[in-house]
Amino acid sequence: MEFEADGARWPEPRGDAAGAPPLERGDAPSPRFDSSRALRLLRELGSNVTEDLVVLMPNLLSFLKHDDPVVVNQSIASGTNLFAAVLEEMTLQVFFVKQIFINE
């Protein structure tokens, strides 16, 4: 079954999020499933906002589905910091473009 609204279509959700993938040959667990590693990663992301971090937004969104509410809260905080930094950068770029057109 699919749902539709304003021309957009998406499938009906089926069950909960998938569990952790099985470990192979002693691989380290994914930070999404290890709360302490996830928190450390998110805190580092939140304090070092750069233009390159925008590509990590899907990862921040995936942390919203984490079982630990502390990880979810930190994901929201880091995403908010990232969004604010991107918005500030866009504002500065628009400001400088307007200055160039005014001075010409």
N, C-alpha and C positions, 0 to 999 in steps of 0.2 A: 504494500500500500504506500502511496506517496501523498504528501501534503503539498498544497499549493497556496501561495499568497503573493499578490502583486506580480504575477508572472514568474515567480521563482518556484522551483520544485525541489524537494529534497525527500529522501526516503524516510520512512518511519523508523525511529530509533529501535534497536533490537538489543535488549539486555544491558548489562553494565559494560564498563570499559574492559578491554582485554587485560589479562593478567601479565605478569612479568614473563619475558621470553626465557626459555631454559638456558642455563649457563653451559657453555661448551669449552672444554679444555681449560677450566680454571679462569675464564674471563671474569673481569670485574663486573659487578652488577651495575645496571644502568642507574644514573643519579636520580631518575624519575622515581625509582622504587626504594632508594636509600635516602631517608629523610635528612641525615646529617650532611651527606654529600650534596644533596639538592639545595639545602639551606646555604651551605658554603658557596656553591656556584651562584645562587641567586644574589647573595650579598655582594659578591665580587662584581657581578654584572651591574647591580644597582649603584655601586660606588664609582665605576669606571665607564661612564656613558660616552660612547663614541659613535660616529656615523656607521661604522661597520657592524655595530650591535643590532641594527634594524633587521638584519637577516636572521637574528635569533628570536624574533617575535613568535614564530610558530612554536618554538620550544617553551617560551613563557606561557603561551596558551595551553600547551599540553600539561604544564605543571598545575594548572587550575583543576585538573582531574585527579590530583594526587590524594592519597588516603589521609595524609597528615594535614590537619588544618593550618598548622604553622607554616608549612611549605606553600600552601595556597595563599596565605596572607602575604608571605614574602614575595611570591610571584606577582601579586597585585601591586605591592609597593615598588618592586623593580620595574614592572611594566609602566607604572605611573611616572617614575623618574625618567625612563626612556622616552615615553611619549612627550613629557615636558621638554626634554632636551631637543627632540626632533622639532617640536613646535617652535621653540625658541630659535633654532637654526633657520627654519623656514621664514620666520618673521624677519630675522636679520637679512636674509637674502633678498626678500621683497623690499625691505627698507633701502638696501644698497642699490638695487636696480632702479628704484624711484629716484634716488639721488643722482644716478648716472643720467637718467632722462631729463631731470631738472637742470643739470649743469650743462647739457648739450645745447 
